[in-house]
Amino acid sequence: MTTIYDGFDIESFEAGKGLWHARIRRADFSPVAIDGVLFPAMEVGFAWPDRDAAIADAKTHIDRFRRRFDGDDE
């Protein structure tokens, strides 16, 4: 299942019974840069008990990326 959020695609997937994860990718497929390293996609968070929790965690990471790159994170 893919969710679109703030210019990113969030793909949630189950990696084992009841172990949900999320993968973040820019909707335009450009790489995500973290500390100068380019990533085509990133898996984030922990093994969440359901899809919604994995997606919510991914959204939190996206929001953190935005604050960091917009200069709001001090």
Backbone torsions as a table, in degrees:
resi	resn	phi	psi	omega
1	MET	NA	134.4	179.0
2	THR	-117.5	134.4	176.8
3	THR	-118.4	139.0	176.4
4	ILE	-100.2	131.4	-179.3
5	TYR	-146.3	116.8	171.2
6	ASP	50.8	44.0	177.9
7	GLY	84.8	8.5	179.2
8	PHE	-123.5	146.8	170.2
9	ASP	-95.4	131.1	175.8
10	ILE	-113.0	117.2	178.0
11	GLU	-104.0	117.1	176.3
12	SER	-96.7	144.2	-180.0
13	PHE	-151.9	153.5	-179.7
14	GLU	-99.0	122.2	179.6
15	ALA	-114.4	75.1	-172.8
16	GLY	106.2	156.8	-176.1
17	LYS	-62.8	117.0	177.7
18	GLY	74.3	18.1	-179.2
19	LEU	-117.7	89.9	-174.4
20	TRP	-92.6	139.0	179.8
21	HIS	-129.5	170.2	176.6
22	ALA	-136.7	145.5	176.2
23	ARG	-119.5	131.8	-179.3
24	ILE	-108.6	135.1	176.6
25	ARG	-144.4	141.4	175.7
26	ARG	-63.2	140.7	-178.5
27	ALA	-62.0	-29.7	179.2
28	ASP	-88.8	5.5	177.8
29	PHE	67.6	9.1	173.8
30	SER	-73.4	151.2	-176.3
31	PRO	-70.0	155.7	173.8
32	VAL	-93.5	129.0	-179.6
33	ALA	-104.1	126.4	175.3
34	ILE	-128.4	117.9	-177.9
35	ASP	51.4	40.2	176.6
36	GLY	82.1	-2.9	179.4
37	VAL	-99.9	130.5	-178.2
38	LEU	-93.2	133.9	178.6
39	PHE	-125.7	129.4	176.8
40	PRO	-69.6	-30.6	178.0
41	ALA	-157.5	159.3	179.7
42	MET	-135.4	138.0	171.2
43	GLU	-95.9	133.2	-173.7
44	VAL	-126.9	158.6	170.4
45	GLY	80.5	-157.0	-174.2
46	PHE	-117.3	-175.9	173.8
47	ALA	-82.2	98.8	-177.3
48	TRP	-83.6	155.1	-176.7
49	PRO	-74.1	-15.8	179.1
50	ASP	-153.0	165.3	-177.8
51	ARG	-58.3	-43.7	-177.3
52	ASP	-61.6	-39.1	179.3
53	ALA	-67.1	-39.0	178.4
54	ALA	-64.9	-41.7	179.3
55	ILE	-66.7	-42.7	178.8
56	ALA	-60.8	-40.7	178.5
57	ASP	-65.1	-41.6	178.2
58	ALA	-61.9	-40.9	178.2
59	LYS	-62.3	-37.9	177.0
60	THR	-61.5	-42.4	177.9
61	HIS	-64.2	-42.1	178.6
62	ILE	-62.0	-44.1	178.2
63	ASP	-60.7	-39.4	178.1
64	ARG	-65.2	-41.1	175.7
65	PHE	-58.4	-46.5	-177.5
66	ARG	-60.9	-47.2	179.6
67	ARG	-60.7	-42.1	-177.9
68	ARG	-64.3	-45.0	-176.3
69	PHE	-82.4	-19.1	176.0
70	ASP	-88.6	-3.6	177.2
71	GLY	83.8	15.0	-178.6
72	ASP	-91.7	-11.6	-176.4
73	ASP	-95.2	108.3	-178.3
74	GLU	-121.5	NA	NA
